[in-house]
Structures are given as structure tokens and as C-alpha cells.
Amino acid sequence: MTDLLLLPGDGIGPEVTAQARRVAEALTPDLKIAEGPFGGSSFDAHGSPLTDDTLAAAKAAKAVLMGAVGGPQWASAPRDKRPEAGLLALRAGMGVFANLRPALCFQPLADASSLKREVIEGLDLMIVRELTGGIYFGSPRFIEDLPGGGQRAVDTQVYTTAEIERVARVAFELARGRRNKVTSAEKSNVMDSGLLWRRVVTALHARDYADVELEHILADNAAMQIVKNPRQFDVLVTDNLFGDILSDISAQLTGSLGMLPSAALGVAGMPGLYEPIHGSAPDIAGQGVANPLASILSFEMALRWSLGRPAEADRLYAAVGRTLADGARTRDLGGSLTTVQMGDAVLANL
């Protein structure tokens, strides 16, 4: 069995994934590591952004570490063949419904954020985003011509009780191991799906998690509060669309998208999907300047959540902290280190 399947993907994905692989081979040399085609590069080579073989390999591995997918060269591809369609299909095929996106402020980077140090210093926020439902997967979805000219586009936001309850349960369980507070974000004031979301989360809390503090917040207010006072949050659970937006807002609090990992988890015992949240960054792809720390920290999450190696995860997290304390910075953090040099620095601190 493959322990770790790497899907480097497109843009800067192969560059940062290569550094995560170097770290994995140094820290856990016994891991069985394999690679597969994925995204736009897979479409170019095989006619599909996610081949049947790659999906089968992902489902058979213990953990999957992605790079990134997408780029302007695939903008004209059929919608179902675009790299992003492969990503959605991978998430759905693996059954990973809970996306964990931590926003952490490493002490040496407290001044790297666009917000004041006193606002973000000590930040430790976990966003739990529902990943396989909502408007990205709902149907019907189409663009149609109107009789009088012009067009009409339709996307459907849809959630069931079971989909909401299972992701909320992940959030409550996480909170019990943290600061014991869950904030649930939706738009129950204007959306029926948001109203159902609030009802289901409230009922689950009363039934199984009354020991955890629960608060509800409208998603637009959550966006404001994240930049006003982000440390008020512990675990924030929300749907697919709002989670996409709010997690990117939270990411920038730390100073760079290049710092933040993510995990996507399904039912217990199934492989998790891990990826940096920064995207393929085609503007800097091939230049060797991308920050690999989000990919390396995604591997750290894989060690913790899927590979059953918390001691190695702690060791890697500490090494990243020491690397930043030593002043190591890639261009996104105001420094000049290359992708490989940042990888070297982390390896030196292991």
C-alpha cells in the first residue's frame, strides 16, 4: 500500500511538492511514496484532469498530498475537463467532506500581516469548510439563451441535514481539543439553505455537544469580524462557498497564502487529502521562488491526521518555527530565498 500519494499538478505545484517530498524522505524514510498525474498536466497528457488510475490510487493510499491545479492555458478547455473539475471530482471521489483550514500566526511573522501585530499575534483559528456539497455541486446548473437576447446563468445551493450534521460534528469534536468554542457561519436571514444549516447545527449541539460553546454568525459579519478581531474565533464551521471565501480572508491575516496548509477529511479510516491553499500561481511558476512552507505544513497535517505520526508532526512543526525564527524568508515574506533554499532551511532545522 502507498502511504503517501503525491499529485504535484500545475504551476508552482511541482516546485513546492518537491520540497515536501524532500522533507518526507528525510523525516520519515520508511514511508512508501508514489506520484500521479493530476490537473491540467494530466489533461494534456491523458485527456482528463483526473484519470481513473489516479483516483483509484488516491483512494488506496493512506494520505494524498496535492500541489495545485489550474492556469490560463486551460481556460478554453471544456468545463468538465478543466483542472478545477478534476479537483472537485477528486474530493467527491475520495469522500472528503470536511476541509480543515488553519490560520496560524507564527511568532516571527507577526509583523508580516497587513493588520497590526496586536490584532493577529497569537492567532490560532481553525476553519472547517463543508467540501462536497453546496453551490459548487448543486444542480441544476446551466447557462441558457434568453428569447429577447442575453443569457441567464443558474447555480443551485443545496444542503441536506446529513451533510450539515457530519461537518458540524467534525467542528465540535475539534473544538473539544482546542478552546471549546464553535462559531457557525451562514446566511439564514436570506437563504433557506442557511436557515436549515442553523437549525441542524443548533439541534446537534443540544443533542450531543452541549458542553461546547456555540455561537451563530452571519457570513458577511464573519468576514468583517475576521479582520477586526480574529482571535475571538476558535473553530469556525461554514458551507462550501462561504468557507472558500472566509478561509482566504483568514489566510491573508498570517502575511502570505504561501504559509497555509489544509486538510480534507472524510469518514474515519479513509485517506485524507492535503494541499496548500495558495493555488497554482502561474505568474511565478517555473521561477523557483514560491514558498514551499504551506506544502510542507500540509505534509505535517497528513502526519497528524492520516498517517498516525503525531511525534513526527510535532517535530516538523517545530522545525518550521525555528526556520522562520532564523530569519528564512521567501519573496512572498519579503525575503530572497528560493523554493529550494527554503526547503534546505527546514531540513537543516530537522
ChimeraX attribute file (.defattr): number of C-alpha atoms within 10 A of each C-alpha:
attribute: neighborCount
match mode: 1-to-1
recipient: residues
	/A:1	9
	/A:2	16
	/A:3	18
	/A:4	27
	/A:5	23
	/A:6	25
	/A:7	24
	/A:8	25
	/A:9	25
	/A:10	26
	/A:11	23
	/A:12	28
	/A:13	28
	/A:14	20
	/A:15	24
	/A:16	28
	/A:17	28
	/A:18	20
	/A:19	24
	/A:20	25
	/A:21	19
	/A:22	18
	/A:23	21
	/A:24	22
	/A:25	14
	/A:26	12
	/A:27	16
	/A:28	13
	/A:29	11
	/A:30	10
	/A:31	13
	/A:32	14
	/A:33	18
	/A:34	14
	/A:35	17
	/A:36	18
	/A:37	22
	/A:38	30
	/A:39	29
	/A:40	30
	/A:41	21
	/A:42	21
	/A:43	20
	/A:44	12
	/A:45	11
	/A:46	13
	/A:47	12
	/A:48	21
	/A:49	29
	/A:50	27
	/A:51	19
	/A:52	10
	/A:53	11
	/A:54	19
	/A:55	19
	/A:56	13
	/A:57	19
	/A:58	26
	/A:59	20
	/A:60	18
	/A:61	21
	/A:62	22
	/A:63	26
	/A:64	30
	/A:65	27
	/A:66	29
	/A:67	31
	/A:68	30
	/A:69	28
	/A:70	25
	/A:71	20
	/A:72	8
	/A:73	10
	/A:74	18
	/A:75	11
	/A:76	9
	/A:77	12
	/A:78	9
	/A:79	11
	/A:80	12
	/A:81	18
	/A:82	23
	/A:83	28
	/A:84	20
	/A:85	20
	/A:86	24
	/A:87	19
	/A:88	15
	/A:89	18
	/A:90	22
	/A:91	22
	/A:92	16
	/A:93	14
	/A:94	22
	/A:95	20
	/A:96	21
	/A:97	25
	/A:98	30
	/A:99	29
	/A:100	27
	/A:101	27
	/A:102	20
	/A:103	25
	/A:104	21
	/A:105	24
	/A:106	21
	/A:107	16
	/A:108	15
	/A:109	21
	/A:110	21
	/A:111	16
	/A:112	21
	/A:113	19
	/A:114	14
	/A:115	17
	/A:116	12
	/A:117	15
	/A:118	11
	/A:119	16
	/A:120	28
	/A:121	22
	/A:122	14
	/A:123	24
	/A:124	18
	/A:125	23
	/A:126	25
	/A:127	27
	/A:128	31
	/A:129	26
	/A:130	26
	/A:131	28
	/A:132	23
	/A:133	19
	/A:134	22
	/A:135	17
	/A:136	16
	/A:137	19
	/A:138	14
	/A:139	13
	/A:140	10
	/A:141	14
	/A:142	10
	/A:143	10
	/A:144	11
	/A:145	10
	/A:146	9
	/A:147	7
	/A:148	6
	/A:149	7
	/A:150	8
	/A:151	10
	/A:152	10
	/A:153	9
	/A:154	11
	/A:155	15
	/A:156	14
	/A:157	21
	/A:158	16
	/A:159	20
	/A:160	13
	/A:161	12
	/A:162	10
	/A:163	20
	/A:164	25
	/A:165	18
	/A:166	17
	/A:167	23
	/A:168	28
	/A:169	18
	/A:170	19
	/A:171	27
	/A:172	29
	/A:173	15
	/A:174	19
	/A:175	20
	/A:176	16
	/A:177	9
	/A:178	14
	/A:179	13
	/A:180	17
	/A:181	21
	/A:182	27
	/A:183	22
	/A:184	24
	/A:185	25
	/A:186	26
	/A:187	18
	/A:188	18
	/A:189	9
	/A:190	9
	/A:191	12
	/A:192	14
	/A:193	19
	/A:194	22
	/A:195	14
	/A:196	17
	/A:197	25
	/A:198	19
	/A:199	15
	/A:200	18
	/A:201	23
	/A:202	19
	/A:203	13
	/A:204	17
	/A:205	20
	/A:206	12
	/A:207	9
	/A:208	11
	/A:209	16
	/A:210	13
	/A:211	12
	/A:212	17
	/A:213	15
	/A:214	19
	/A:215	12
	/A:216	17
	/A:217	18
	/A:218	15
	/A:219	21
	/A:220	13
	/A:221	12
	/A:222	21
	/A:223	19
	/A:224	13
	/A:225	15
	/A:226	19
	/A:227	17
	/A:228	13
	/A:229	13
	/A:230	21
	/A:231	16
	/A:232	14
	/A:233	19
	/A:234	21
	/A:235	28
	/A:236	29
	/A:237	30
	/A:238	30
	/A:239	29
	/A:240	22
	/A:241	17
	/A:242	21
	/A:243	24
	/A:244	18
	/A:245	13
	/A:246	21
	/A:247	25
	/A:248	17
	/A:249	17
	/A:250	24
	/A:251	25
	/A:252	19
	/A:253	25
	/A:254	25
	/A:255	23
	/A:256	18
	/A:257	23
	/A:258	24
	/A:259	26
	/A:260	29
	/A:261	26
	/A:262	27
	/A:263	25
	/A:264	25
	/A:265	26
	/A:266	21
	/A:267	14
	/A:268	8
	/A:269	9
	/A:270	17
	/A:271	26
	/A:272	30
	/A:273	28
	/A:274	28
	/A:275	29
	/A:276	29
	/A:277	24
	/A:278	22
	/A:279	18
	/A:280	21
	/A:281	17
	/A:282	17
	/A:283	10
	/A:284	12
	/A:285	17
	/A:286	14
	/A:287	12
	/A:288	16
	/A:289	21
	/A:290	25
	/A:291	29
	/A:292	31
	/A:293	25
	/A:294	24
	/A:295	32
	/A:296	31
	/A:297	23
	/A:298	28
	/A:299	32
	/A:300	26
	/A:301	26
	/A:302	28
	/A:303	22
	/A:304	16
	/A:305	19
	/A:306	25
	/A:307	19
	/A:308	12
	/A:309	15
	/A:310	16
	/A:311	11
	/A:312	17
	/A:313	21
	/A:314	14
	/A:315	15
	/A:316	25
	/A:317	18
	/A:318	14
	/A:319	18
	/A:320	23
	/A:321	17
	/A:322	19
	/A:323	22
	/A:324	17
	/A:325	14
	/A:326	12
	/A:327	11
	/A:328	18
	/A:329	21
	/A:330	21
	/A:331	14
	/A:332	17
	/A:333	18
	/A:334	11
	/A:335	11
	/A:336	14
	/A:337	20
	/A:338	18
	/A:339	23
	/A:340	20
	/A:341	19
	/A:342	24
	/A:343	24
	/A:344	15
	/A:345	19
	/A:346	26
	/A:347	19
	/A:348	11
	/A:349	15
	/A:350	17
